[in-house]
Amino acid sequence: EVMVFKPQYQQMIQEAGERLATGNDPGIVPERFLIPASRWALDRRLAPPGDITKNFYRSLTRR
């Protein structure tokens, strides 16, 4: 299935990335956006890589 990437998806990815970096739940973001959100947070060095990774996996296990 091909999905169109809409501008609001980028905003959702950035907000989820900020939340992952701070250890907060990324909210109702679809799982498919958690990887780019983590990458966005890593690229901007919002938190140490280990923290972002830990928060990423923690958010996946809650779903």
N, CA, C and O atoms as a MOPAC input file, in Angstrom:
PM7 MOZYME 1SCF
protein

 N      0.84500 1    -1.17400 1     0.00000 1
 C      0.00000 1     0.00000 1     0.00000 1
 C      0.89500 1     1.24500 1     0.00000 1
 O      1.82600 1     1.34500 1     0.79900 1
 N      0.61500 1     2.16700 1    -0.87800 1
 C      1.36600 1     3.41300 1    -0.97200 1
 C      0.63400 1     4.48300 1    -0.17800 1
 O     -0.57600 1     4.66100 1    -0.31900 1
 N      1.38000 1     5.18800 1     0.65300 1
 C      0.79100 1     6.26700 1     1.44600 1
 C      1.38000 1     7.59400 1     1.00500 1
 O      2.57300 1     7.69200 1     0.72000 1
 N      0.55000 1     8.59500 1     0.95200 1
 C      1.00200 1     9.94400 1     0.64300 1
 C      1.51900 1    10.56600 1     1.93600 1
 O      0.86300 1    10.48900 1     2.97500 1
 N      2.68600 1    11.17500 1     1.87000 1
 C      3.25500 1    11.82600 1     3.05100 1
 C      2.76500 1    13.26600 1     3.08200 1
 O      3.12100 1    14.07600 1     2.22600 1
 N      1.95200 1    13.56600 1     4.06800 1
 C      1.35700 1    14.89500 1     4.19100 1
 C      2.21500 1    15.77500 1     5.10100 1
 O      2.91600 1    15.26100 1     5.97300 1
 N      2.16800 1    17.09200 1     4.90600 1
 C      2.97300 1    18.00100 1     5.74400 1
 C      2.70600 1    17.84000 1     7.24500 1
 O      3.62200 1    17.98600 1     8.05400 1
 N      1.47300 1    17.54600 1     7.61400 1
 C      1.18000 1    17.40800 1     9.04900 1
 C      1.86600 1    16.18100 1     9.64700 1
 O      2.05900 1    16.11800 1    10.86200 1
 N      2.23600 1    15.20700 1     8.81700 1
 C      2.96700 1    14.05200 1     9.31900 1
 C      4.34600 1    14.46800 1     9.82900 1
 O      4.81800 1    13.94600 1    10.83900 1
 N      4.98400 1    15.39200 1     9.14500 1
 C      6.29600 1    15.86500 1     9.59000 1
 C      6.19100 1    16.53700 1    10.94600 1
 O      7.04900 1    16.34100 1    11.80700 1
 N      5.15100 1    17.32400 1    11.14200 1
 C      4.93400 1    17.96900 1    12.44000 1
 C      4.71900 1    16.91300 1    13.52400 1
 O      5.24300 1    17.04100 1    14.63100 1
 N      3.95800 1    15.88000 1    13.20900 1
 C      3.70700 1    14.79800 1    14.15300 1
 C      5.01200 1    14.08000 1    14.50400 1
 O      5.24200 1    13.73700 1    15.66400 1
 N      5.85800 1    13.85600 1    13.51000 1
 C      7.15000 1    13.19800 1    13.72700 1
 C      8.03700 1    14.04300 1    14.63700 1
 O      8.68000 1    13.51400 1    15.54400 1
 N      8.07200 1    15.34000 1    14.40000 1
 C      8.90800 1    16.22000 1    15.21700 1
 C      8.42200 1    16.27200 1    16.65800 1
 O      9.23000 1    16.22900 1    17.58600 1
 N      7.11600 1    16.36500 1    16.85400 1
 C      6.58000 1    16.39300 1    18.21400 1
 C      6.84900 1    15.07400 1    18.93000 1
 O      7.21100 1    15.06800 1    20.10700 1
 N      6.67600 1    13.96200 1    18.22600 1
 C      6.95300 1    12.66000 1    18.83000 1
 C      8.44200 1    12.51900 1    19.14100 1
 O      8.80400 1    11.93700 1    20.16300 1
 N      9.30800 1    13.04400 1    18.27400 1
 C     10.74600 1    13.00200 1    18.52100 1
 C     11.13400 1    13.77500 1    19.76600 1
 O     11.96900 1    13.32500 1    20.55100 1
 N     10.53100 1    14.93300 1    19.94600 1
 C     10.80300 1    15.72200 1    21.15500 1
 C     10.34400 1    14.97400 1    22.39600 1
 O     11.03300 1    14.98100 1    23.41600 1
 N      9.19300 1    14.33500 1    22.31700 1
 C      8.68500 1    13.57600 1    23.46600 1
 C      9.56300 1    12.36400 1    23.76200 1
 O      9.85500 1    12.07100 1    24.92100 1
 N      9.98100 1    11.66100 1    22.71300 1
 C     10.87000 1    10.51400 1    22.93000 1
 C     12.17800 1    10.95600 1    23.57300 1
 O     12.71000 1    10.26100 1    24.43900 1
 N     12.69300 1    12.09100 1    23.16100 1
 C     13.96000 1    12.58400 1    23.70200 1
 C     13.84900 1    12.94200 1    25.17800 1
 O     14.81200 1    12.78600 1    25.92800 1
 N     12.68800 1    13.41600 1    25.59700 1
 C     12.51100 1    13.80300 1    26.99700 1
 C     11.98100 1    12.67200 1    27.86800 1
 O     11.85400 1    12.82600 1    29.08300 1
 N     11.67000 1    11.52600 1    27.24100 1
 C     11.17500 1    10.39000 1    28.01200 1
 C      9.68300 1    10.38300 1    28.20000 1
 O      9.15800 1     9.57000 1    28.96100 1
 N      8.98200 1    11.27600 1    27.51800 1
 C      7.52700 1    11.32000 1    27.61000 1
 C      6.90200 1    10.40200 1    26.57100 1
 O      7.49800 1    10.11100 1    25.53400 1
 N      5.69200 1     9.95300 1    26.87100 1
 C      4.95300 1     9.12600 1    25.92000 1
 C      4.69700 1     9.93600 1    24.65400 1
 O      4.22600 1    11.07100 1    24.74200 1
 N      4.99600 1     9.37900 1    23.47500 1
 C      4.78900 1    10.14100 1    22.23700 1
 C      3.32600 1    10.34600 1    21.88300 1
 O      3.02500 1    11.02300 1    20.90000 1
 N      2.42200 1     9.78600 1    22.64900 1
 C      1.00400 1    10.01000 1    22.40600 1
 C      0.42300 1     9.02100 1    21.41500 1
 O      0.84200 1     7.86600 1    21.34600 1
 N     -0.54600 1     9.49500 1    20.65200 1
 C     -1.29000 1     8.61500 1    19.75200 1
 C     -0.66600 1     8.53300 1    18.36200 1
 O     -1.35700 1     8.24600 1    17.38500 1
 N      0.60800 1     8.77900 1    18.27600 1
 C      1.32700 1     8.72300 1    17.00100 1
 C      1.30700 1     7.28400 1    16.48400 1
 O      1.60100 1     6.36000 1    17.24300 1
 N      0.96800 1     7.07400 1    15.21400 1
 C      1.02100 1     5.71700 1    14.66100 1
 C      2.43900 1     5.13900 1    14.75500 1
 O      3.42800 1     5.86500 1    14.65800 1
 N      2.51400 1     3.83200 1    14.94400 1
 C      3.80800 1     3.16900 1    15.11100 1
 C      4.76500 1     3.46500 1    13.96400 1
 O      5.97200 1     3.57300 1    14.18100 1
 N      4.24600 1     3.59700 1    12.75200 1
 C      5.11700 1     3.81600 1    11.58900 1
 C      5.88500 1     5.12800 1    11.66700 1
 O      6.85600 1     5.31700 1    10.93400 1
 N      5.46300 1     6.04200 1    12.55000 1
 C      6.15200 1     7.32000 1    12.68900 1
 C      7.16300 1     7.32500 1    13.82900 1
 O      7.89000 1     8.30400 1    13.99700 1
 N      7.22400 1     6.26400 1    14.60600 1
 C      8.16500 1     6.24900 1    15.73200 1
 C      9.62000 1     6.14700 1    15.27500 1
 O     10.50400 1     6.73900 1    15.89400 1
 N      9.87200 1     5.41000 1    14.20700 1
 C     11.24900 1     5.31500 1    13.70700 1
 C     11.72700 1     6.66900 1    13.19300 1
 O     12.80100 1     7.11600 1    13.59600 1
 N     10.96800 1     7.34700 1    12.31100 1
 C     11.45200 1     8.67000 1    11.88000 1
 C     11.50100 1     9.67700 1    13.03200 1
 O     12.33000 1    10.58600 1    13.01700 1
 N     10.62800 1     9.52700 1    14.02200 1
 C     10.66600 1    10.43200 1    15.16900 1
 C     11.95600 1    10.23100 1    15.95600 1
 O     12.58500 1    11.19400 1    16.39300 1
 N     12.34000 1     8.97700 1    16.13000 1
 C     13.59900 1     8.68600 1    16.82300 1
 C     14.78300 1     9.22700 1    16.03900 1
 O     15.70300 1     9.81600 1    16.60600 1
 N     14.74900 1     9.02400 1    14.74500 1
 C     15.84000 1     9.51800 1    13.89300 1
 C     15.92700 1    11.04000 1    13.94500 1
 O     17.02000 1    11.60500 1    13.99100 1
 N     14.78400 1    11.69300 1    13.93600 1
 C     14.73800 1    13.15400 1    13.99500 1
 C     15.37500 1    13.64000 1    15.30200 1
 O     16.15800 1    14.59000 1    15.30700 1
 N     15.02900 1    12.97600 1    16.40800 1
 C     15.59500 1    13.35000 1    17.70800 1
 C     17.09700 1    13.08000 1    17.75400 1
 O     17.85600 1    13.88200 1    18.29900 1
 N     17.52800 1    11.95400 1    17.18500 1
 C     18.96000 1    11.63800 1    17.15100 1
 C     19.73400 1    12.64600 1    16.31400 1
 O     20.79200 1    13.11800 1    16.73000 1
 N     19.21300 1    12.97600 1    15.14100 1
 C     19.89700 1    13.92500 1    14.25400 1
 C     20.07200 1    15.29200 1    14.90000 1
 O     21.04500 1    15.99300 1    14.62200 1
 N     19.14100 1    15.67000 1    15.75600 1
 C     19.20200 1    16.97700 1    16.40700 1
 C     19.85000 1    16.91700 1    17.78200 1
 O     19.93300 1    17.92300 1    18.48600 1
 N     20.30800 1    15.73000 1    18.15500 1
 C     20.99200 1    15.51600 1    19.44100 1
 C     20.16700 1    16.04700 1    20.61300 1
 O     20.67100 1    16.74900 1    21.48900 1
 N     18.88800 1    15.68900 1    20.59900 1
 C     17.99700 1    16.14700 1    21.65800 1
 C     18.21100 1    15.38300 1    22.96000 1
 O     17.82900 1    15.85200 1    24.03200 1
 N     18.81900 1    14.21600 1    22.86200 1
 C     19.12400 1    13.39400 1    24.03600 1
 C     20.20400 1    12.39700 1    23.62100 1
 O     20.43800 1    12.19800 1    22.42900 1
 N     20.85900 1    11.77300 1    24.59100 1
 C     21.83800 1    10.73900 1    24.24700 1
 C     21.16300 1     9.59500 1    23.47200 1
 O     20.00700 1     9.26500 1    23.73700 1
 N     21.87700 1     8.99900 1    22.52600 1
 C     21.28400 1     7.92700 1    21.72200 1
 C     20.66800 1     6.79200 1    22.54400 1
 O     19.61100 1     6.26900 1    22.18900 1
 N     21.32100 1     6.41800 1    23.62700 1
 C     20.78400 1     5.34500 1    24.46300 1
 C     19.43800 1     5.68700 1    25.06800 1
 O     18.57000 1     4.82300 1    25.18600 1
 N     19.26100 1     6.93900 1    25.44900 1
 C     17.98300 1     7.36700 1    26.02300 1
 C     16.87000 1     7.32500 1    24.97900 1
 O     15.76300 1     6.86600 1    25.25800 1
 N     17.17100 1     7.80400 1    23.78700 1
 C     16.16300 1     7.79700 1    22.72200 1
 C     15.79100 1     6.35700 1    22.37000 1
 O     14.61600 1     6.04200 1    22.17700 1
 N     16.79400 1     5.48900 1    22.28800 1
 C     16.53800 1     4.08000 1    21.97800 1
 C     15.67100 1     3.43900 1    23.04600 1
 O     14.70700 1     2.74000 1    22.73200 1
 N     16.00900 1     3.67500 1    24.31100 1
 C     15.24000 1     3.10700 1    25.42000 1
 C     13.79500 1     3.60200 1    25.38100 1
 O     12.86200 1     2.81800 1    25.55300 1
 N     13.61700 1     4.89100 1    25.15800 1
 C     12.26900 1     5.45300 1    25.11700 1
 C     11.48400 1     4.96000 1    23.90500 1
 O     10.27100 1     4.76800 1    23.98600 1
 N     12.17100 1     4.75400 1    22.78200 1
 C     11.53500 1     4.21200 1    21.58200 1
 C     10.96300 1     2.82400 1    21.87400 1
 O      9.79000 1     2.56300 1    21.60900 1
 N     11.79800 1     1.93800 1    22.42000 1
 C     11.33100 1     0.57700 1    22.68500 1
 C     10.26400 1     0.55200 1    23.77400 1
 O      9.33500 1    -0.25300 1    23.71100 1
 N     10.38700 1     1.40900 1    24.75100 1
 C      9.37100 1     1.47000 1    25.80000 1
 C      8.02000 1     1.86900 1    25.20800 1
 O      6.98700 1     1.31000 1    25.57800 1
 N      8.02900 1     2.83800 1    24.28700 1
 C      6.76800 1     3.27100 1    23.68300 1
 C      6.18000 1     2.18000 1    22.78500 1
 O      4.95900 1     2.05400 1    22.68600 1
 N      7.03300 1     1.39300 1    22.13400 1
 C      6.52400 1     0.29100 1    21.30600 1
 C      5.87000 1    -0.79800 1    22.15100 1
 O      4.84900 1    -1.36000 1    21.75500 1
 N      6.44800 1    -1.09600 1    23.30600 1
 C      5.88700 1    -2.16600 1    24.13700 1
 C      4.56500 1    -1.76700 1    24.77200 1
 O      3.80900 1    -2.64000 1    25.19800 1
 N      4.26900 1    -0.49800 1    24.84900 1
 C      2.99900 1    -0.03300 1    25.41900 1
 C      1.83600 1    -0.17300 1    24.44300 1
 O      0.67600 1    -0.06400 1    24.84100 1
 N      2.13400 1    -0.41000 1    23.18900 1
 C      1.07500 1    -0.43200 1    22.16100 1
 C      0.48500 1    -1.79800 1    21.98000 1
 O     -0.41200 1    -1.97800 1    21.15600 1

